[in-house]
């Protein structure tokens, strides 16, 4: 069997993403995915090796696309505070562009897609994504406070990860668009958090890695 073409692989990933949103990751099967994508069952195994590896690729593709957008929004910001606000609001912007991928990232546990045994190549890609996020947080901390320590990164994690999850999760879970009111409240909350610079303990002066 010839290896599927790139656009066919994208079609498989698109179909898998939709199925995860519609029925939940545990109920996605090779048969249901093959039917949704209009391909033989063997195509899935040939292209990805297993259903688990395919679902892991679905999550990785969504997370990579989100980080690309988040970085783009930060790059376009005019000042450091606006950059953090833009990074925090990225889930809403991502939902406008790719609603199913955004829903997957915010409501589906990564472990439900990746499973207990992650192939080495996928584990490497996951580590690379984690490093990209940390690098973005450090970059924001340097712009704001000329710091890269763990305390500064923790404050930005609150702004960029915790607050958007808390304010947007209900809409995502209900399948509703993110309201302008929620976006405005998030921006206000982020700006309020940034009014109090992170403390710096003497025993926590090491750089974040």
N, C-alpha and C positions, 0 to 999 in steps of 0.2 A: 504493500500500500504506500503510495507516495505521501510525503509529508504535507499536511494541509497548508494552504497559503496563508499569509499573514492576515488578510481580511477575513478568512474563514475562522482563524483563531479568535479574532476580535468578535466575530459573530457568536462564537461559542461562549466567550466571556460575557458578552452582552446578555445572552439568553440566561446564563447562570446567575448573573446579577439580578435580572428580573425575577427569576424563580425564588431566589433567596428572599427578596422583598415580599413576594406574593405568598409563599408557603412556609418560609423559615428554612434555615440551613439544614436542620436535621431531616427534613422531608424531601430534600432534593436528591434524586436518584439518577443513575446513569441513563436509565430508560426515559425518565421525564425530561431530562436535559436534552438528550438526543432528539426527542420528539419536538421540543420547543425550538431547537436550533435547526431542525430539518436535516440531520446528519445521521449516519449509522452509528451504533453504539461503539464500534471499534475505533471510530475517529477520535473519540475522547481519550481512549487508552493510548492510542498511537501518538497523539499530540502532547498529552500531559502525563501519561503514565498511570494516573489514577484520578478518581473523582476528587479525592482530598487535595491532591496537588493542584487541580484546576481551581477549586474553591479558594485555595490559598492565593493563587494568582489573581483571582477576582478581587480579593481584599487588597493585595499589594498594588494592583492597578489603580484602585480607587484611592488608596492612601497616597500613592505617588502623584496622582493627578491633583489631589487636594493640596499637597505640599508645594507643587508647582504653582498653583494659584495663590496660595498664601504668600509665597516668596515674591511673586509678581506684584501683589498688592502692597507688600512692605516696600518693595523697590520704588513704587510710584508715590509713596507718601512723602509729604513735604517736610515733615519734622519728626523727631523721635516718638513723641506721644501719639501723633497721628499714625505712625507706623505700627505701634502696638494695638491701637484701636482697629486698624485695618486687619492685622493678623487675627485679632479676636473675632472680627466679623466675617472672616473667611468662610466659616461653615454655611452662613446664610447665602453668601455669594455663590458658593459651590452648589448649594441646593437649587439656586435659580438656574444654573447651567446644567447640572447633572443630578437631578433629584433622587434617582434610585441609588446612585453611588453615595450620595450624602446620607441618605437614610441608612444605608448599610453601615457606614462608618460610625454613626452616632448611636445606633440602636442594637446592632448585632455585636455580640462579644467576639473579639478576634479569635479566641480559643475555639469557638463553635465552628469557625471556618478552617482554622489551621490544623486542629487536631493535635494529639499528643506527640506524634512523630513527624517532624518537619524535615524534609530533605535538605541536604547541606546547601544546595544552591539557593533554596528559598530562605533558609536561615540566614545566609549571607545577605540576601536582599532585605530581609527584615531588619537586620543590624544596621545596614546602610540607611534605611529610612529613619531609624531611631537617631542615628548620628546626625542626619540632616535636620531633624527637629531641634535637637540640642544645639546644633550650630546656629540655627536661626534665633533661638532664645538668647544665646550668648551674644550674638550680633546685636540684638535689641538692647540687651543690658549694657553693652559697651557704648551704644549710641546715647542711651539715657543717662547713665551714671559713670561711664568709663570704668566699668567693673565687669568681671566675668566669674565671680565666686558663686557658690551654691545658694547663698541667701538671695542674691539678685535674681538668679535663674528661677528660684522658687516663687518669687513674687510674679515674675512674668508667666510662669506656668499657671498660676492662679488666674491671670488675666486672659491668657491665650487658650487654655484648656478647660479649667474648672468652671469659670463663669459662663462661657458659651454653652457648655454642656448643660449646666443647670437651667439656663434661660431658654434654650432652644429644644431640649429633649422632648418636652410635652408636645410641641407642634410636630416634631418629626415622628413621634410615636403615633400620633393621630393622623398622620399623613396630610397635615395642613401646611400651607406656606408660612414662612417666618414673617410675622407682621412687622410693619415699620415701627410700631410701638416697642416690640421686643428688641429690635435692632438699636433703637435710640436708648433704651434702658441699658443695654449691654455697653454701649459706648460711654454712657454716663458712669456706669459702675467701674469700667476700666480706668477712666480718667480719675475717679475718686481714689481707687487703689494706688494709682501712681503718685498721688499727692503726698503719700507717706513713703519716703525712700526706704529701701531695705536696710535693716541694721546689719552691722558687720561685727560678728563675734571674733575675739582674738583667736579662738580655737577653730574658727571656720574660715580661715583666710586662704585655704587652698583653692585652686582654680577648679571650675566645673569641667568635667570631662564628658 
